[in-house]
Amino acid sequence: MDMKDLIGSNFYKYYTEKALLDDCDFEKLLPYFEFRELSHNQLILRAGEVCKHFLFVDEGLLQFVSLDEKGVEHILQFAPENWLMADRSSMYFDEPSLYYIKAIEPSKVVFLHPNFFSEAAKLRFEFSLFTEKSLQRSIYYLQRRINSLLAMTAKERYLEFIELYPNLLLRVPQWMIASYLGITPESLSRVRREIAKDSF
C-alpha cells in the first residue's frame, strides 16, 4: 500500500488524530501492518490456532465467538469500524485460541503485527500514552461485560449494548444480539417491546 491509499483510510485518520502519528511515522511502520479485504462470513481465526495479529477494522464488522459442546455460537464481542480485535491471551502466551474471529460483513481489516505497537511507541511518546489508555479502557469494558452477564437483567444488558454499540442495531440480526446478551431471541423481543412501551 502506498501513502496515498493509506491517507484515505480510517486506520490512518484514527492513529493520526488519536495517537498523533504522522506520515513519516507511518512510512517507518509499513513493515508492521497490512490491509486485507475480507468477505462475508470469512474466518480470520479458528479455535486451535494461535492468534498472530491485532485486527483494526477499517471498514466492516467482525465478531469474536466461542462454540459450546453442542456447536452453539456465543458472541463475546463485536468490532465495528475503528475497533481493535484479537485473542490477546493466545497471542501473548503463544497458546491455541479457544475462540473464532469472523467477518460478518464484507470488511477491510488492517492486520497489525504485535510489534506495531512497540515500534510506534518508540517513534512517538503520545502513541504509548494512547495505547496504555486504550488497554485500560478495554479492561474496564471487559469488567462491565462480566458484571452485566452476572448481575444485570436482560433489559439492562440490552440498554448497555445500545450504549456500547449504538450503530449496530440495524447491522446485525436479532439472534446475534440475543447471543451477545446471553438470552434467547424470544426474550430479546419481549425486552424490545417493553422498552418501546416504556417510551410512550
N, C-alpha and C positions, 0 to 999 in steps of 0.2 A: 504493500500500500504506500502511495506517495503522500506527501504532506497535504497536497490539495484535497485529496479524498478524505484524509484524516480530519482536516479542519472542519469539514461539513458534518461530522458525526456527533452524536450525543456524548460519546465517550470523551472526545476532545473538549467539548463545551463543559462537561461535568468537572473534569480534573483541572481545567484552566480556571474555572470560576470557584470551585470548592477548595482546591489544594494548591492553586497558584502556579501550576506547571506552565511553562512557555514553549514556544516552538523548538527552541534549542534543546530543552529538556526532552521533549518527545522524540527528537532526532536520536538522542542518545539511548532512549528506551525502546526503540524499534525492535531490537532483537528479543524483547521480553513480552511481546503481545502479538496476537494475530486475529484478524476479523474472519469469521466464518458465517456462511448462510446456512440456516437450519430449516428443514421442512417441518410441517405439522406432524406432531407425534414422534419426532425423531429423538431417540435416546442419546444422551450425552454421557451418562454414567449409569452403569448397571451394578446391582449388588454383586459383590465378589471381586470387583475391580478396585484398584487403588486410584483415588482422585488425584489428578496431576495438575489441575488448573483451577484458578478462580475464574468465574464466568461473569462478565459485565454485560448486562442486557442493553444493547444499543437500540434495538427495535424488537418488539415482540413480547413474549411471555413464557417463562419457564415455571416448572413446578418441581418440588422436592418431595419424594414419595417413598413410603415403605409398603411392603406387601406382607400381610399376615399369612399364617399357615394355610388358610383357605384361598389365598390368592386375591384377597380383597385389598384394594388400594386405600391407604391412609395418607392424605395430603398434609404434609407438615409445614410447607411454606410455598408461597408464590413469589415470583420475581418478575415484576414488570420493568419498563424502561428505567434505566439509571440505578437498578439494584444489582448487588453482587450476590452470587450464589456459589457455594462449594460445600463439600463434606470436609470441614476443617480437620476433624479428628483423623479421618482416613489419610489426608494429605500430610499432616504433621507427624503422625506416628507410623506412616507408611504401612497402613493396615487395610485389608479389604473392606470396602464400604458395605454397610447394611442397607443402603438406600439407592434409589434411582433418581436421576435428574432428566427431565424430558421437556422438549419444546412443545407447548400446547397451542402455539400459533406459529406460522412462518416467522422466523426470527433472524435477526442479525446479532451475533454474540461475539464479544471480544474474549478470547481465551488468553488469560493472563498467567504467565509463568510466576510461581511464588516469589522469585527474585525480583519481579517488577517492583514490588513494594519496598524492598530493602535498597534497590538501586535508585528508585525515585527519592527515597528519604535522604540518600547521600547527596543528591542534587539540590534538594530544597527542604529546609527545616520545616516550612509550613506544611509540606506533604506529610511529614512524620506526625505533626500535631493533628492533622486532619484524620489520618488513619487510626491514630490512637482513640480519638473521639468516636470514630465510626465503630471501632471494635467495642467500646463501652456501650454505645447505643444498641449494638446487636445483642450484647449480653442482657441489656435492660429489656429489650423486646422478647428475648427468649424466656426470661423470668416471668414476664407478663403472660406469655403464651402458656407456660406451665400452670400458672395460677388460674388462668381462665378455664383450663380444662378440668382443674381440680375443684375450683370453688365458685365459678360463675354459673348462672342459669344460661339456658340456650339463648334467651333473648339478649342477655348481657354480652354473651360471646359474639352474637351476630352484630350488635351495635359496635363492638370493638373491631370486628372485621371491617365494617364500613369505614371506621375511623382510620384504620391502618391501610386499607386498600380501597380508597374512595372511587377509583376508576374501573374497578373490576366487575361490578355487578352486571354489566351488560356484555362482558367479555368472556365469562366462564359460565358453564351450565350450572343449574341449581344443585345437581348431585355432587359437583366438585366443592361447592361452598359448604354443603352439608358434611362432606367428608372432612374438610378442614376443621369444621366446628365440632366434629365428633358426634353428630346426630344423624337421624335418617332424613331423607328428602321430605317425607311427610311432616316430620317435626319442624323442619325449616319452613314449610308452607304455613303451618299454624303460627309460627313466630312472626312471619311477614304479615299475615292477616291481622294479628294482634297489634303490631306496630302501626299498620295502616288505620286500624280502628282508633288507636290512641291519638292519631294525628287529626281526627275530625272532632 
